[in-house]
Amino acid sequence: MTVTVEIDERISKCRKILEQDPNSQIFAALAEAFRKKGDLEQAFRVCQLGLKVHPSYGSAHVVMAKINLDRGLYDWAEAEVKKAAELDGNSRAIELLLAEIHIYKGEFPNAIRLLKKLHQVDPGNGQIKKLLDIAMRLPDEQTVVSGSVPEQEVMKPAPASTGIVEAPPPARLQLTDVLQQALTIPELQGALFINSEGLVVESEWTLTLDITICSAAFAEIDSFLTQELLKASFGRGRTVLVETAERVFYLVEVDNGMFLFVGSARTNLGSLRMKIETLIKKCGLSEGG
């Protein structure tokens, strides 16, 4: 019930922003919220209209891929993922989504190849393990029934909306969980996970700030500070706090990228830091790069 309320609130916020600025990139967040709510038709319409205005917005193509995956349009979903990779480069999130699409399409060798590579990089990721198990198990199950069941009736992975990817154990949050829970902190309005190249991997964003420019700018800030600190033999930085007249930016570097949290000038910094550190620990990531 709480999750549904949070999604409804996010939809309301995103709609208000779009009403004020029809050209805002917040349409992607709105489409994703509709998708999570299960309203795939509305999610598709919002994302399609937004992409007509912002055809080069990679994150929106990822959202469209997820929407089409949930709708069972696997070829279209794959095309959208590849478009996102073309625009923003490959990321772990994009490759994981592509592997999931390969499973739905019955292209198990392609899925296994991608998932094994991802598993080597992130062996503790429960979502990767689950998908790898599915990709390796389903071909054997299909072989058993292939002699008596027509090809079109051979077992296929369940639609995404039925939960093929089970939620991770409560003790270990996924990136999206960290970002979603972060936005429940009072005065916090945006949260990103940025990879080492400064590209957005996952986001929960209700701000009018350009998400791409914001992520690139703080990746540059982090890189510059790290170089200067190491040059002066101060050691590697762990967090960066930037306060402006209107907003607070809190950057936390972890072992495979960095989180960026954006709040209003009224944000309680002490409380924010404690809550963010707790969330990141639940994600199983090590702070400090």
C-alpha positions as CSV (number, residue, x, y, z in Angstrom):
1,M,0.0,0.0,0.0
2,T,2.8,2.4,0.9
3,V,4.6,1.7,-2.4
4,T,1.4,2.5,-4.3
5,V,1.0,5.8,-2.5
6,E,4.7,6.7,-3.2
7,I,4.2,5.9,-6.9
8,D,1.0,8.0,-7.0
9,E,2.9,10.9,-5.3
10,R,5.7,10.6,-7.8
11,I,3.2,10.6,-10.7
12,S,1.6,13.7,-9.3
13,K,4.9,15.6,-8.9
14,C,6.1,14.6,-12.4
15,R,2.8,15.7,-14.0
16,K,3.1,19.1,-12.3
17,I,6.6,19.6,-13.6
18,L,5.5,18.6,-17.1
19,E,2.5,21.0,-17.0
20,Q,5.0,23.8,-16.1
21,D,7.5,22.7,-18.7
22,P,6.2,20.4,-21.5
23,N,9.7,19.9,-22.8
24,S,11.1,18.6,-19.5
25,Q,12.9,15.3,-19.5
26,I,10.9,14.4,-16.4
27,F,8.6,12.5,-18.8
28,A,10.9,9.5,-18.5
29,A,10.4,9.4,-14.7
30,L,6.7,9.7,-15.2
31,A,6.5,6.9,-17.7
32,E,8.6,4.7,-15.3
33,A,6.2,5.5,-12.5
34,F,3.2,4.4,-14.6
35,R,5.1,1.2,-15.6
36,K,5.7,0.4,-11.9
37,K,2.1,1.0,-11.2
38,G,1.1,-1.4,-13.9
39,D,-0.4,1.1,-16.3
40,L,1.6,0.1,-19.4
41,E,-0.6,1.9,-21.9
42,Q,-0.2,5.2,-20.2
43,A,3.5,4.6,-19.6
44,F,3.9,3.9,-23.3
45,R,2.1,7.0,-24.4
46,V,4.0,9.3,-22.0
47,C,7.3,7.8,-23.0
48,Q,6.5,7.8,-26.8
49,L,5.5,11.5,-26.7
50,G,8.6,12.4,-24.7
51,L,11.0,10.7,-27.0
52,K,9.6,12.6,-29.9
53,V,10.8,15.8,-28.2
54,H,14.0,14.2,-26.8
55,P,15.0,11.4,-29.2
56,S,18.6,11.4,-27.9
57,Y,17.7,10.9,-24.2
58,G,19.2,7.5,-23.5
59,S,17.6,7.0,-20.1
60,A,14.1,7.4,-21.7
61,H,15.0,4.6,-24.3
62,V,15.8,2.4,-21.3
63,V,12.4,3.1,-19.8
64,M,10.7,2.4,-23.2
65,A,12.6,-0.9,-23.4
66,K,11.2,-1.9,-19.9
67,I,7.7,-0.9,-21.0
68,N,7.9,-2.9,-24.1
69,L,9.4,-5.9,-22.3
70,D,6.4,-5.8,-19.9
71,R,4.1,-5.6,-22.9
72,G,5.7,-8.7,-24.4
73,L,7.1,-6.7,-27.4
74,Y,10.6,-8.2,-27.1
75,D,12.1,-7.2,-30.4
76,W,11.0,-3.6,-29.8
77,A,12.4,-3.7,-26.3
78,E,15.8,-5.0,-27.6
79,A,15.9,-2.2,-30.2
80,E,15.3,0.4,-27.4
81,V,18.1,-1.0,-25.2
82,K,20.5,-1.0,-28.1
83,K,19.5,2.6,-28.9
84,A,20.2,3.6,-25.2
85,A,23.6,1.9,-25.4
86,E,24.4,3.7,-28.7
87,L,23.5,7.1,-27.1
88,D,25.0,6.7,-23.6
89,G,27.3,3.7,-23.9
90,N,27.0,0.3,-22.3
91,S,26.4,0.0,-18.6
92,R,25.8,-2.8,-16.2
93,A,22.1,-1.9,-16.0
94,I,21.7,-1.9,-19.8
95,E,23.5,-5.2,-20.2
96,L,21.3,-6.8,-17.5
97,L,18.2,-5.6,-19.2
98,L,19.4,-6.9,-22.5
99,A,20.1,-10.3,-20.9
100,E,16.6,-10.4,-19.5
101,I,15.2,-9.6,-23.0
102,H,17.3,-12.5,-24.5
103,I,15.7,-14.8,-22.0
104,Y,12.2,-13.8,-22.9
105,K,13.1,-14.3,-26.6
106,G,14.5,-17.7,-25.9
107,E,18.0,-16.6,-26.9
108,F,19.6,-18.4,-23.9
109,P,23.3,-18.5,-25.1
110,N,23.3,-14.8,-25.6
111,A,21.7,-14.3,-22.1
112,I,24.2,-16.7,-20.4
113,R,27.2,-15.0,-22.0
114,L,26.1,-11.5,-20.8
115,L,25.1,-12.7,-17.3
116,K,28.3,-14.6,-16.7
117,K,30.3,-11.5,-17.6
118,L,28.1,-9.5,-15.2
119,H,28.4,-12.1,-12.5
120,Q,32.2,-12.0,-12.6
121,V,32.1,-8.2,-12.0
122,D,29.4,-8.4,-9.4
123,P,29.3,-11.9,-7.9
124,G,27.1,-10.8,-5.0
125,N,24.2,-9.5,-7.1
126,G,21.1,-11.6,-6.4
127,Q,19.3,-10.4,-9.5
128,I,22.1,-11.5,-11.8
129,K,22.3,-14.9,-10.1
130,K,18.6,-15.3,-10.4
131,L,18.5,-14.5,-14.1
132,L,21.6,-16.7,-14.8
133,D,19.9,-19.6,-13.1
134,I,16.8,-19.1,-15.2
135,A,18.8,-18.8,-18.4
136,M,20.7,-22.0,-17.7
137,R,17.7,-24.0,-16.5
138,L,15.1,-23.2,-19.1
139,P,16.8,-24.8,-22.1
140,D,16.9,-28.2,-20.3
141,E,13.2,-27.9,-19.4
142,Q,12.3,-27.0,-22.9
143,T,14.2,-30.0,-24.2
144,V,12.2,-32.3,-22.0
145,V,8.9,-31.1,-23.4
146,S,10.0,-30.3,-27.0
147,G,8.9,-33.8,-28.3
148,S,5.2,-33.4,-27.3
149,V,4.5,-29.7,-27.2
150,P,4.3,-27.4,-30.3
151,E,7.1,-24.9,-30.5
152,Q,4.8,-21.9,-29.8
153,E,3.6,-23.6,-26.6
154,V,7.0,-24.4,-25.2
155,M,7.6,-23.0,-21.8
156,K,8.5,-19.3,-21.9
157,P,9.7,-17.1,-19.1
158,A,6.8,-15.5,-17.3
159,P,6.0,-11.9,-18.3
160,A,8.0,-9.3,-16.4
161,S,4.9,-8.0,-14.6
162,T,4.4,-11.4,-12.9
163,G,7.8,-11.1,-11.2
164,I,10.4,-13.2,-13.1
165,V,13.0,-11.2,-11.2
166,E,12.3,-11.7,-7.5
167,A,12.9,-8.8,-5.2
168,P,16.2,-9.0,-3.4
169,P,16.4,-10.0,0.3
170,P,15.6,-7.2,2.6
171,A,19.1,-7.3,4.0
172,R,20.6,-6.3,0.6
173,L,19.0,-3.5,-1.4
174,Q,19.4,-3.1,-5.1
175,L,20.4,0.3,-6.6
176,T,16.9,1.2,-7.5
177,D,15.8,0.4,-3.9
178,V,18.4,2.8,-2.5
179,L,17.4,5.6,-4.8
180,Q,13.6,5.1,-4.2
181,Q,14.1,4.9,-0.4
182,A,16.4,8.0,-0.5
183,L,13.5,10.1,-1.9
184,T,11.5,9.3,1.2
185,I,13.9,11.4,3.1
186,P,12.4,14.9,3.8
187,E,13.6,17.6,1.4
188,L,15.4,15.2,-0.9
189,Q,14.2,15.6,-4.5
190,G,16.6,13.6,-6.6
191,A,19.0,10.6,-6.5
192,L,21.3,9.2,-9.1
193,F,23.8,6.4,-9.4
194,I,26.6,7.4,-11.8
195,N,29.2,5.1,-13.2
196,S,32.9,5.9,-13.5
197,E,32.3,7.5,-16.9
198,G,29.8,9.9,-15.5
199,L,26.8,8.2,-17.1
200,V,23.5,7.7,-15.2
201,V,22.9,4.0,-14.5
202,E,19.7,4.4,-12.3
203,S,17.8,7.5,-11.2
204,E,14.9,8.7,-9.2
205,W,14.5,12.4,-10.3
206,T,11.7,14.9,-9.8
207,L,13.9,18.0,-10.4
208,T,13.8,20.3,-13.4
209,L,17.7,20.2,-13.5
210,D,19.0,18.5,-16.6
211,I,19.9,15.0,-15.3
212,T,22.7,14.4,-17.8
213,I,24.4,17.7,-17.2
214,C,24.1,17.3,-13.4
215,S,25.7,13.8,-13.5
216,A,28.5,14.8,-15.8
217,A,29.3,17.9,-13.7
218,F,29.6,16.1,-10.5
219,A,31.6,13.2,-12.0
220,E,34.0,15.9,-13.1
221,I,34.0,17.5,-9.6
222,D,34.7,14.1,-8.1
223,S,37.5,13.3,-10.5
224,F,39.2,16.7,-10.0
225,L,39.1,16.6,-6.2
226,T,40.3,13.0,-6.2
227,Q,43.3,13.9,-8.4
228,E,44.1,17.0,-6.3
229,L,43.8,15.1,-3.0
230,L,46.0,12.3,-4.1
231,K,48.5,14.7,-5.6
232,A,48.8,16.4,-2.2
233,S,49.0,13.0,-0.4
234,F,45.8,13.5,1.5
235,G,44.4,10.2,0.4
236,R,41.3,9.5,-1.7
237,G,38.1,11.4,-0.9
238,R,34.9,9.6,0.2
239,T,32.1,12.2,0.1
240,V,31.6,15.6,-1.4
241,L,29.1,18.1,-0.1
242,V,28.2,21.2,-2.2
243,E,25.8,23.8,-0.8
244,T,24.2,26.4,-3.0
245,A,21.6,29.1,-2.3
246,E,18.8,26.8,-3.5
247,R,20.1,23.2,-3.2
248,V,22.4,20.8,-1.5
249,F,24.4,18.2,-3.5
250,Y,25.7,15.2,-1.6
251,L,28.1,12.9,-3.6
252,V,29.1,9.5,-2.1
253,E,31.7,7.5,-4.0
254,V,31.4,3.7,-3.8
255,D,33.3,0.8,-5.3
256,N,31.7,0.8,-8.7
257,G,30.5,4.4,-9.2
258,M,29.0,7.1,-7.1
259,F,25.6,8.2,-5.7
260,L,24.5,11.8,-6.0
261,F,21.7,13.0,-3.7
262,V,20.0,16.4,-4.3
263,G,18.0,18.2,-1.7
264,S,16.7,21.6,-0.9
265,A,18.6,24.2,1.1
266,R,16.5,23.2,4.1
267,T,17.9,19.7,4.1
268,N,19.2,18.5,7.5
269,L,22.7,17.5,6.5
270,G,23.5,15.4,9.6
271,S,20.3,13.4,9.3
272,L,20.8,13.1,5.5
273,R,24.3,11.7,5.9
274,M,23.3,9.1,8.5
275,K,20.3,7.9,6.5
276,I,22.3,7.7,3.2
277,E,25.1,5.8,4.8
278,T,22.6,3.3,6.2
279,L,21.0,2.8,2.8
280,I,24.3,2.3,1.0
281,K,25.4,-0.3,3.6
282,K,22.2,-2.2,2.9
283,C,23.1,-2.2,-0.8
284,G,26.4,-4.1,0.0
285,L,28.6,-1.4,-1.6
286,S,31.9,-0.2,-0.1
287,E,32.3,3.5,0.3
288,G,35.4,5.3,-0.7
289,G,35.9,3.8,-4.2
